Amino acid sequence: MTDAASPRKSVLVTGAGSGIGRDTAMLLAESGYAVALAGRTLEKLEAAAALVREEVRPEAEVLPIVADVTDRAAVDAAVQQTVAAFGRLDAVVNAAGQAPLAAIERIQDAELDACVDVNLKALVYLARAAWPAFRANGREDAGVLVGISAMAIHTPHQKFSFYAAAKAGVEAFVANAATEGQRLGIRTYAVAPGAVETALLRGNFSERAIPPEKALDPISVAGVIHDLVTGEREEASGSTIKLPSP
């Protein structure tokens, strides 16, 4: 654990057991961040933590946290655990997501609720929980919030209507949160990738429907998130960064 008198920067990444979340945690660990890995499955989180220590450095500070991002109390606890472990919280990335396909007349209430809960409400829960920790860092680069949107908003597809609507909420929340964060030194962003080669994509589309070469590598999306968190990109707070598929 880092000395509480001079703690290194830390980040909480949700959906960190695989895909974009895991790759984001890896890149930020390489940049010296202590990383909290949040997700629903302990085995995946422990495997991701082991990968960080193997690929980055054995002494990397990694904290697996089992948490369901749709549970407000679990999100609050994850933020509190991160601060307790690392002494501060400098960034939150909500990489957890759901991308259900359904024609308008076949949308089920449970699907709609889960989609909004994971993609949008979780980001609001995380922001609300992290805001006081960010403010405690002072006004000089107090904190960074990143939400994952989708190109489905900007290039509409059939059967993605309520998924795209939830992701549009992510972009609206980020843009408006930036107006509150500006005076506090808090930056907020959305990243809107197209198809990304993840289990989430393959749960909806076969390789025949979307060939691997037509999908983004998760590490390329994670690289953009890394640069937003570390301040290496110059996009204004509140922006959405669009990443179309190849």
Stockholm file with secondary structure:
# STOCKHOLM 1.0

chainA/1-246         MTDAASPRKSVLVTGAGSGIGRDTAMLLAESGYAVALAGRTLEKLEAAAALVREEVRPEAEVLPIVADVTDRAAVDAAVQQTVAAFGRLDAVVNAAGQAPLAAIERIQDAELDACVDVNLKALVYLARAAWPAFRANGREDAGVLVGISAMAIHTPHQKFSFYAAAKAGVEAFVANAATEGQRLGIRTYAVAPGAVETALLRGNFSERAIPPEKALDPISVAGVIHDLVTGEREEASGSTIKLPSP
#=GR chainA/1-246 SS CCCTTSCCCEEEEESTTSHHHHHHHHHHHHTTCEEEEEESCHHHHHHHHHHHHHHTCTTCCEEEEECCTTCHHHHHHHHHHHHHHHSCCCEEEECCCCCCCCCGGGCCHHHHHHHHIIIIIHHHHHHHHHHHHHHTTCSSSCEEEEEECCTTTTSCCTTCHHHHHHHHHHHHHHHHHHHHHGGGTEEEEEEEESCBSSHHHHTTCCTTTSCGGGSBCHHHHHHHHHHHHHTCSCCCTTCEEEECCC
#=GC SS_cons         CCCTTSCCCEEEEESTTSHHHHHHHHHHHHTTCEEEEEESCHHHHHHHHHHHHHHTCTTCCEEEEECCTTCHHHHHHHHHHHHHHHSCCCEEEECCCCCCCCCGGGCCHHHHHHHHIIIIIHHHHHHHHHHHHHHTTCSSSCEEEEEECCTTTTSCCTTCHHHHHHHHHHHHHHHHHHHHHGGGTEEEEEEEESCBSSHHHHTTCCTTTSCGGGSBCHHHHHHHHHHHHHTCSCCCTTCEEEECCC
//
